[in-house]
Amino acid sequence: MRAILAVDDEGSTAASRLREEGIDVVAVVSADTPARAAADGAFGDEGDAFFGALAEVDVLILRVRRRTLTDGLVGLCDRRAVRIVALVGDDDDERVAHSFGLLTILPATAEAFAVADALPSVAVAAKEQSRPATAGPRTIVVWGPHGSPGRSTVAIELAVELARGDRRVALVDADSHAPSIALSLGLADEGPGFAAACRQAALGTLDARELTRIALPLERSGVEVLPGINRPSRWPELAEPRVSSALEVCRDWVDHTVVDVSASLEQDEEIMSDLDAPRRNGATLAALRSADLVVAVAAADPVGVARFLRGYADLRAVVGATPVLTVANRLRPGALGIDARGQVRRTLDRFGGISDVRFLPADARSADAALLAARPIALAAPRSPLIAGIRRIVGDAVLPPTPAATAPAARATRRGRRTHSVVGATS
C-alpha cells in the first residue's frame, strides 16, 4: 500500500509510524499543498513532490478543512484513481468530507494502526474503480444526418449519464465539419484537444497519462472532454488512421468513450488523385468503424425522418454488423399530428426495416437554459423529461442492468460503509 501524507505538522513522525504499520509513505507534504496543486500547479519543492508521487500511490491521507479539500483536488484524485482518506478535527471538517462523498473518515488524532486498518478496503475500492468495465460498449459513436437532429446534445447527455455510478467517461468531438461540444459547454477550444491526441497517436506517444493531461474535466460530472478542432480548415489533422489509433488508446483510458461525429459519410476516393491523402470524412468513417455501438439520431419530424432514411443505408454500409440504436429526437405532436410516436415508428419500420426505436421528447426550455449556462442539460435542468428519456435509453439499451452482478456489489458497499464507521468510532 503506497500513500501520500498531507498533514499540518509532525508529518515525518506520522509517516514513520505509518511505515511501521506496513504503509509505504511515498511523500509527506503540508495539508494545503494538494488543493493548491489541483488549482494552479503548486510549483515548488512540495508541489513537485506531490505531483511526482501522485502517479505512484493508491491513497492520499489528507487533513481535511474547507481550504484543503476542493473540487479540483477531488477531480484530480478521481482521474488518477487515488482515493482520499480524510482526517478530521471537528464536526465542521467532517461535514466537508461528507459533502464530497468521502467514505473513509477518521479523527485527526487517530493512531497509525487505525489508519492502517482502514486502508485495505480503500485500496480494493480504488482498484475496482480504476479497472475498466467489461460489460457494455466501450466506444459509442453518435451519428445523425444533415439538418441538426441533435447529435451533439445527445452525445453530451449520454456521456454525463454514463458517468453516473463512478464510471470514467470520455466525450470526444470528432466532427470535422462543424464541431460544437466545446462551445456548448463553455470550454476553451484553443487547447490541444482531440487533434493533439491524433497527432500523438500518429507518433506512437499517446497513452492514458497524456490523454489525462490534454483532456478538460466537465465540472464534477466525471466526464473528460477532448474538444474538437476550432477551425474547419484544420480537418486534415483528423486523418482516418490517427483517429482509429487515438480511439483505441481511449479504451485503456476510460470505461466508455462517447464520440460525436459529422453527418457526411461520402467516400471520395474516385475523385482524388492521391489515394493516400486525408479525406474530409475520414474522422467520421474511422470512428464509426471503431464503434462498439452506434447511436443514430433522427429528428422526429417529416423532413428529419426522410433525411435519416436516406442516410441510414450508407451508415449500415460503413458499420456492417455493429449494433445501431435508433433514437428519434425532439418528438412533439405539432409536426406529426395525432400519434406522432406511432407514425415515426411505422415509417422507420416500413422504409428502413428499423423496428426498435427510442424516443426523446422536445424540451426547448431546458435546452435553452443549458445553452445559456453553457452546461449539460443534466446539470442545468436535471428534472427535464429529455434527461429522463436519456436515462431510460442508457438503462434499457446501452447498459442494461444485470441483477446477479449488482446484488453482491450492493451488499459489499453496505459492508464497506459499516467498516468505515466502525473504524472511525473505535479510533
Secondary structure as UniProt FT lines:
FT   STRAND          2..7
FT   HELIX           11..20
FT   TURN            21..22
FT   STRAND          24..30
FT   TURN            31..32
FT   HELIX           33..40
FT   HELIX           45..54
FT   TURN            55..56
FT   STRAND          59..63
FT   TURN            66..68
FT   HELIX           71..79
FT   TURN            80..81
FT   STRAND          83..88
FT   HELIX           91..99
FT   TURN            100..101
FT   STRAND          105..107
FT   TURN            108..109
FT   HELIX           112..130
FT   STRAND          139..143
FT   HELIX           151..162
FT   TURN            163..166
FT   STRAND          169..173
FT   HELIX           181..185
FT   HELIX           193..203
FT   HELIX           208..214
FT   STRAND          216..218
FT   TURN            219..222
FT   STRAND          223..226
FT   HELIX           232..237
FT   HELIX           240..253
FT   STRAND          256..260
FT   HELIX           269..271
FT   TURN            275..276
FT   TURN            280..281
FT   HELIX           282..290
FT   STRAND          293..299
FT   HELIX           302..319
FT   TURN            320..321
FT   STRAND          324..331
FT   HELIX           333..335
FT   TURN            338..339
FT   HELIX           340..352
FT   STRAND          357..361
FT   HELIX           364..373
FT   HELIX           377..380
FT   TURN            382..383
FT   HELIX           385..393
FT   HELIX           394..398
FT   HELIX           403..426
//
